[in-house]
Amino acid sequence: MLGAFRPSFVAQGGLLWKNPFRMSATRKANVRKRLRAVDQVIATVADSGVECKALDKALALPKESEMMARDKYTVFSRYSRGHRKSLHKVPKFTKKTERTSPPGF
């Protein structure tokens, strides 16, 4: 339709961002692959003999194989129900280094 009563794009397409309710097996595999890649970089830097506060903090994080599934695929969120939020709902979750949850969660 042309004119003043033409439908908007939102009315035609529905939601702008379509996030699935659960993470797919492929997304979970990619998360594990990214975590292992980060572990490998941390190990390489540690083997090179560099010493800094950020490296000490990174070495204190658990490795991908030591993490619980809850910590691999969800992050703590103060505002979410149950205080956990699925990783694919967090923007730029690959840049976050929170591999442990707060005590009690």
C-alpha contacts under 8 A as a table, 3 or more apart, distances in Angstrom:
res1	aa1	res2	aa2	distance
1	M	5	F	7.25
1	M	6	R	5.15
1	M	7	P	7.70
2	L	5	F	7.11
2	L	6	R	5.64
3	G	6	R	6.06
7	P	11	A	6.23
7	P	12	Q	6.89
8	S	11	A	5.31
8	S	12	Q	6.50
9	F	12	Q	5.03
9	F	13	G	5.99
10	V	13	G	5.26
10	V	14	G	5.31
10	V	15	L	6.87
10	V	16	L	7.27
11	A	14	G	5.82
13	G	16	L	7.45
15	L	18	K	6.28
19	N	89	K	7.39
20	P	23	M	6.97
22	R	86	S	7.82
23	M	27	R	6.09
23	M	28	K	6.56
23	M	86	S	7.73
23	M	88	H	6.76
24	S	27	R	5.27
24	S	28	K	6.35
25	A	28	K	5.07
25	A	29	A	6.14
26	T	29	A	5.06
26	T	30	N	6.21
27	R	30	N	5.04
27	R	31	V	6.22
28	K	31	V	5.07
28	K	32	R	6.32
28	K	73	Y	7.14
29	A	32	R	5.13
29	A	33	K	6.15
30	N	33	K	4.95
30	N	34	R	6.13
31	V	34	R	5.12
31	V	35	L	6.18
31	V	72	K	7.72
31	V	73	Y	7.73
32	R	35	L	5.10
32	R	36	R	6.19
32	R	64	E	6.92
32	R	72	K	7.63
33	K	36	R	5.17
33	K	37	A	6.20
34	R	37	A	5.01
34	R	38	V	6.26
34	R	94	T	7.58
35	L	38	V	5.14
35	L	39	D	6.23
35	L	63	K	7.84
35	L	64	E	5.85
36	R	39	D	4.95
36	R	40	Q	6.17
36	R	63	K	7.62
36	R	64	E	5.98
37	A	40	Q	5.05
37	A	41	V	6.34
38	V	41	V	5.11
38	V	42	I	6.22
39	D	42	I	5.15
39	D	43	A	6.17
39	D	63	K	6.34
39	D	64	E	7.38
40	Q	43	A	5.10
40	Q	44	T	6.13
41	V	44	T	5.05
41	V	45	V	6.20
42	I	45	V	5.26
42	I	46	A	6.10
42	I	55	L	7.37
42	I	58	A	6.97
42	I	59	L	7.11
43	A	46	A	5.03
43	A	47	D	6.08
44	T	47	D	5.14
44	T	48	S	6.33
45	V	48	S	5.17
45	V	49	G	7.07
45	V	50	V	6.47
46	A	49	G	5.74
46	A	50	V	6.15
46	A	51	E	7.64
46	A	55	L	7.33
47	D	50	V	7.73
51	E	55	L	6.72
51	E	56	D	7.61
52	C	55	L	5.38
52	C	56	D	6.45
53	K	56	D	5.13
53	K	57	K	6.27
54	A	57	K	5.07
54	A	58	A	6.16
55	L	58	A	4.93
55	L	59	L	6.06
56	D	59	L	5.13
56	D	60	A	6.37
57	K	60	A	5.22
57	K	61	L	6.91
58	A	61	L	5.42
59	L	62	P	7.76
61	L	99	R	6.53
61	L	100	T	7.60
62	P	66	E	5.84
62	P	67	M	6.18
62	P	99	R	6.94
62	P	100	T	7.84
63	K	66	E	5.23
63	K	67	M	6.40
64	E	67	M	5.36
64	E	72	K	7.70
67	M	71	D	6.36
67	M	72	K	6.43
67	M	99	R	7.69
68	M	71	D	5.39
68	M	72	K	6.35
69	A	72	K	4.95
69	A	73	Y	6.20
70	R	73	Y	5.72
70	R	74	T	5.73
71	D	74	T	5.48
71	D	75	V	6.43
71	D	99	R	6.22
71	D	100	T	6.37
71	D	101	S	6.95
72	K	75	V	7.96
72	K	99	R	7.20
73	Y	86	S	6.17
73	Y	87	L	5.36
74	T	84	R	6.08
74	T	85	K	5.31
74	T	86	S	4.41
74	T	87	L	4.83
75	V	84	R	5.62
75	V	85	K	5.37
75	V	86	S	6.54
75	V	87	L	6.28
75	V	98	E	7.60
75	V	101	S	7.18
76	F	83	H	5.71
76	F	84	R	4.73
76	F	85	K	6.25
76	F	101	S	6.09
76	F	102	P	7.56
76	F	105	F	7.64
77	S	80	S	5.54
77	S	83	H	4.91
77	S	84	R	5.26
77	S	85	K	5.82
78	R	83	H	5.36
78	R	84	R	7.81
79	Y	83	H	6.45
80	S	83	H	4.92
80	S	84	R	6.09
80	S	85	K	6.33
81	R	84	R	6.91
83	H	105	F	7.54
85	K	89	K	7.03
85	K	90	V	7.61
86	S	89	K	5.63
86	S	90	V	7.19
87	L	90	V	5.44
87	L	93	F	6.57
88	H	91	P	7.59
88	H	93	F	7.57
90	V	93	F	5.55
92	K	95	K	5.72
92	K	96	K	7.30
93	F	96	K	5.37
94	T	97	T	7.86
98	E	101	S	7.35
101	S	105	F	6.03
102	P	105	F	5.73
